[in-house]
């Protein structure tokens, strides 16, 4: 029996199973398969090669790359020989990259390509623990003694395998469940990134609990596109180490995600809500281009789909005549919406940020199941999860097996379970501050409903307390406003103020389409933002949201900003959460002006 680690589980599957699990990458315009045997040989060579570079039990290796086939190979190779994987977002500044590499004391740093190497080389070389830098996209062998190409690393490992064929398996067997597996650096909305320490037990137990409740099939088709530096997509790879996962395609890039979905037609994806916000916006914008007759057909079909959805949510039977109407609605409209997301979804797991209930119901009406879950880096990603046979939209599901949840007196969510981390790297004071009697204090506010489903209100630090003493969760308001296709991002404020206000950004693509549909003459985006029809549409979106809110939650004043928030500008985290402190500081004059 293998030890309870994901790397031992994968090694055991490789040794004892003949079945191939394929991974696919796009090369020269075609999807090419990498068989499990070929992939594992590469993984093994990487592990032995890294060992020759000085990586052993407890030694960190940093990986800076977008999501690609080599990322999980490197991750599993590092952990299989007892090393510690340190994932670094590929869009971080050199200052942040240097901080993480030095703070983690990584001895080897893997970068994706020459451009990334050029960008971060000075910051990496300034870190005293670094002895080697590996470049994945290597067009030629590295000549600098401190650099080594990815192919050279594999060659180095293959030579070691020839000398000691059983060495890799012996190294895997030496890894214990309590050994550290990874440092997950949080993208955090404030302050310096924190290194979350997760051990092999955290990863294995969370993966096992997750796969026990998800209906994964051996013929499923997965599409990976989220950052593997983030625990959400990484956990998906660990869930698949038992071999019962299906095929995996690696998206070319976020820019080509829509095309890749059409080509791959995934049955399962791990996503963030923004993907579905944009998909919904795209659908609603296209509906505006239809004539009145076709718009009425769409409205009717969606209404039928919602009736069926709500009966399914209540686990009530679907009447015969409604079933007949749904089949017609699906043929005329709903199947076309489903086709935009591949046409054959089993389920899409959603996490990383709150998903609006209306969005979940919209897609469920089209027979697309969005299973929202909840977790943090500190809890190995999966704490709660909706199941296909047990779900409630507007909640993040029930706790996964083995995990307990308690709600503190102030509403903070407390967690205890095998996925909870060991602490923050080199920060015992911060570690002590987030634990209370063995319970991890998440910093999120929420409650458990009568059926044990967890409802998230907001981050504790984001709760607004108005001058009138009302406690308000801004994310609910922001999600309602973002249901309008034109609006991409919203930040609500009003702490210690007499009313709420908001700054809003617009989606450039939707803005252009909006202008075209209304015959607005060609003009720059900044001019469009100030166009009366655009302003009126934003006001309609706010009013529609206000209709669903209590009076003290409504938005009284707002401003439209001239460009979207972005990671590059520092207003979004790498996981696309708004950095409220940064946005507030940059737009202080506007925000203060609401109350003059």
C-alpha angles and dihedrals in degrees: 000000000000122000116263097264128112092233092053090046091053092046090050091051091050093050098043104035131070096192117109123226111199129214120195133211128177115244126170090354095306133098109243125195125232108198122222091248093052091043095050092049088056091047091051093048091049091052094049091044092053089049088058088054090057102268111143138144110326096010115126125227119193121215120197110183145110117256109293140138094271094057099072090039090057092043094053092041092053094047093043092063092044097262126136120244116222110191117203123190111246092225098058122117120256088250091059092042090052092048094052095044092050096040092050092044091226112187095194126038122196117202127186103231147343093276091056090046092052091048097051105022096103093048092047095047089051088066109093097210095058114106102160139024119203121203115205099197098055116172091176137010114280115252100190109094092228093052128073129178123236091244091050089052090053091048090051090053094046090056090053091050090054089054095044113018094180098044097097093053090049091052091050090051091054093059110101127205090243094053116108111260105179147356108224110200109209117230088217125184092238138030134359119335112267122221109232111205113219122177130206091262091057092054098042097046093046092048091048093049092048097049089048092066103031118087096232117167133199090239095050118127115218128193116203118202109133117100113278087211085073119077094230098070092032091059089055089062091051092049087059098053092095089068097241095106111095128224125332126212121192113218116234093229141317089266090060097039095107091052092045092051090053091050100042098035093205121211092198132029135168107223146168120235093252090073091060094040088059093042090052091047090051092052095047092047091052091050089061089061092059126093119257094262094055091044089056090050090052092049091049094047093048090048090054090048091051091051090054091044094053092049090050090049088056091044090238125147119263111240116239097246092047088052089054092049091048092054089054093044090049093050094047102039122345097061089056091057089048090051090061087065095046099282099249110065118168090184139316117222113219127198145126094081138022119288116215112242091226090057093051090051093046093056093040087056085059091050093256111132115211110192108198118204138177137223145116136229085260091059098043091257102282120077101134131016139179114231127213089243096039117036142134121193112227090038133081093228133245125316115277116248113290095021124109128200128198129179116224122222091262091050097258115149114240122195136197125177148099093289095059112113129245096237145282117306112258092349111099092159093057090043092054091049094060097050127075119180090334095312121119113232105220100193088232125117121220149116141234114243125222091275095049097258115143118235116197116212102180144289110305092233091052096056110118119219109197126212086259091058097252117147111221131184107215098198093069090054093044092051092052092052092047091060086085107091093224095060120079105170137015133185117191121199138173108130109165089355129121094241142008126264134179145205115217136195127200131225107247094213093049091044091056092048091047091054092047094050091051096045094243109168119250111281139144121281092250090055091047091053089062095044112120094234092053091048090049092051091052090048089051090052091052092046091050089053092045090056089064095047137078113257094255090052096054124111112244101178135018144172131209112225120218096237141024123263111256143184090239093056091049095243095109131047117235086261089056100252116145114253095222095189092054094045091047093051094047095047099033094127092055094045094047090045091065089069102042 
